[in-house]
Amino acid sequence: MTADDVAWLIAQVDRLGLRELDFEDAGGRVILRQGVATRPSAPESKAAPGPVVPRNVIRSPGMGFFRASHPGDQSPGLQPGDNVENDAIVGYLDLSPGFEIVRAPARGRIARLIAQDGQLVGFGDPLYELG
């Protein structure tokens, strides 16, 4: 990740009015909070265990309000039993004023809806369980 990449991310955070952005790619990870870029510290070994999350899940790519379908579409979105293909659009993050597409990381069948439509989700939060 170059300095230009970080500058572009900072501009996007300002443009969208976000308080926090956690971005990771092959070049590294950057967390931006209230206009301050930091590198994450090593995880603490004494951290309390989080909730148990199934391995085969579709996770949120960022922070925003989860939308099961595009606001212009009246469909209810995916339901248990629906099949999804790798890289298929499975939802949206409402960033107000924009949206970020949520894609399936693998082919599978929706076993369970974890996040509710309109729920505030963070980076990596589980949205759907694949069966």
C-alpha positions as CSV (number, residue, x, y, z in Angstrom):
1,M,0.0,0.0,0.0
2,T,1.4,3.3,-1.0
3,A,1.1,6.8,0.5
4,D,-1.2,7.7,-2.4
5,D,-3.4,4.7,-1.6
6,V,-3.7,6.0,2.0
7,A,-4.4,9.5,0.9
8,W,-7.2,8.2,-1.4
9,L,-8.7,6.3,1.6
10,I,-8.6,9.4,3.8
11,A,-10.4,11.4,1.1
12,Q,-13.1,8.7,0.9
13,V,-13.6,8.7,4.6
14,D,-13.9,12.5,4.6
15,R,-16.2,12.4,1.5
16,L,-18.5,9.8,3.0
17,G,-18.4,11.3,6.6
18,L,-17.3,8.0,8.1
19,R,-15.9,7.9,11.7
20,E,-13.9,4.7,11.0
21,L,-12.6,2.7,8.1
22,D,-10.7,-0.6,8.4
23,F,-9.2,-1.5,5.0
24,E,-7.0,-4.5,4.2
25,D,-5.6,-5.7,0.9
26,A,-2.5,-7.7,-0.2
27,G,-0.4,-4.6,0.5
28,G,-1.3,-4.3,4.1
29,R,-4.0,-3.0,6.5
30,V,-4.8,0.6,7.5
31,I,-7.4,1.7,10.1
32,L,-8.6,5.3,9.8
33,R,-10.3,6.8,12.8
34,Q,-11.6,10.3,12.9
35,G,-9.0,11.4,10.3
36,V,-6.0,9.6,12.0
37,A,-4.3,6.7,10.2
38,T,-2.9,4.0,12.4
39,R,-1.4,0.5,12.1
40,P,-3.2,-2.1,14.2
41,S,-1.3,-3.4,17.2
42,A,-0.7,-7.1,17.8
43,P,-3.8,-8.7,19.3
44,E,-3.8,-9.1,23.0
45,S,-3.6,-12.7,24.3
46,K,-6.0,-11.9,27.2
47,A,-8.8,-10.7,25.0
48,A,-12.2,-12.1,25.9
49,P,-13.6,-14.7,23.5
50,G,-16.1,-13.3,21.1
51,P,-19.3,-15.0,20.0
52,V,-19.0,-18.3,18.2
53,V,-19.4,-17.7,14.4
54,P,-19.8,-20.5,11.9
55,R,-16.9,-20.9,9.5
56,N,-18.9,-20.7,6.3
57,V,-20.2,-17.1,6.5
58,I,-20.5,-14.1,4.3
59,R,-19.0,-11.2,6.2
60,S,-19.4,-7.5,5.9
61,P,-16.7,-5.8,3.9
62,G,-17.0,-2.6,5.9
63,M,-19.1,-0.6,8.3
64,G,-22.6,0.6,7.5
65,F,-26.2,-0.3,7.6
66,F,-26.8,-3.7,6.0
67,R,-29.4,-3.8,3.3
68,A,-30.5,-7.3,2.0
69,S,-31.5,-5.7,-1.3
70,H,-30.9,-2.5,-3.1
71,P,-33.1,0.3,-1.8
72,G,-34.6,0.8,-5.3
73,D,-35.6,-2.9,-5.4
74,Q,-38.7,-4.1,-3.4
75,S,-37.5,-7.7,-3.1
76,P,-36.9,-9.0,0.4
77,G,-33.3,-10.2,-0.5
78,L,-31.9,-13.6,0.1
79,Q,-33.8,-16.2,2.1
80,P,-32.7,-19.5,3.7
81,G,-32.4,-22.1,0.9
82,D,-31.4,-19.6,-1.8
83,N,-28.3,-20.6,-3.8
84,V,-25.6,-18.0,-4.4
85,E,-22.7,-18.2,-6.8
86,N,-19.1,-17.0,-6.1
87,D,-18.9,-13.2,-6.3
88,A,-22.7,-12.8,-6.5
89,I,-24.2,-9.6,-5.0
90,V,-25.8,-10.7,-1.8
91,G,-26.5,-7.3,-0.2
92,Y,-25.4,-3.7,0.3
93,L,-23.9,-1.5,3.0
94,D,-25.7,1.8,3.2
95,L,-23.0,4.4,3.7
96,S,-25.4,7.4,3.1
97,P,-25.0,8.9,0.5
98,G,-23.5,5.8,-1.2
99,F,-23.6,2.0,-1.1
100,E,-21.0,-0.7,-0.9
101,I,-21.7,-4.0,-2.6
102,V,-21.5,-7.1,-0.5
103,R,-20.4,-10.2,-2.5
104,A,-20.4,-13.9,-1.8
105,P,-16.9,-15.1,-1.3
106,A,-17.9,-18.6,-2.4
107,R,-20.6,-20.6,-4.0
108,G,-23.2,-22.0,-1.5
109,R,-26.7,-22.1,-0.1
110,I,-28.0,-19.6,2.4
111,A,-28.5,-21.6,5.6
112,R,-29.3,-18.7,7.9
113,L,-29.8,-14.9,7.9
114,I,-27.5,-13.5,10.6
115,A,-27.8,-9.7,10.1
116,Q,-31.2,-8.1,9.8
117,D,-32.0,-5.6,7.1
118,G,-31.2,-2.1,8.4
119,Q,-28.8,-3.4,11.1
120,L,-25.6,-1.5,11.7
121,V,-22.7,-3.8,11.0
122,G,-18.9,-3.5,11.2
123,F,-16.0,-4.8,9.2
124,G,-16.0,-8.6,9.3
125,D,-19.4,-9.0,11.0
126,P,-21.2,-12.1,9.8
127,L,-24.2,-11.4,7.5
128,Y,-25.3,-14.9,6.2
129,E,-24.4,-18.4,7.1
130,L,-23.8,-20.7,4.1
131,G,-24.8,-24.4,4.4
